[in-house]
Amino acid sequence: MITYSIIVTIFLCIAGYFTYRAYKLAGDVADALEYIEELETTNTYMYTQIVSAYNNLKQIDHKGAFEAEDEAGTTFSLLLETIETLKTQFDNEEETSEKE
């Protein structure tokens, strides 16, 4: 009888431990999913901001008025180049995620 009580107690302890671990892991998974959703929201926001900035810069320089020889032109060219690079990267990531 004492052996039976010890075995039942050990199994109950093990079952309690596994229940606790399952509860903790479920919480960790929920936190990870929430973090992923926040990242997706941030990426979407950043993409719309990049597209907006790209369109604004193209609209500002629709006649090619900024010369690369002066400071404003150089700064404009660097900004445009950076935004074009970001837009290309985000477009490629978006195409890759759509294929999956």
HELIX and SHEET records of a PDB file:
HELIX    1   1 ILE A    2  ILE A   60  1                                  59    
HELIX    2   2 GLU A   71  LYS A   99  1                                  29    
END                                                                             
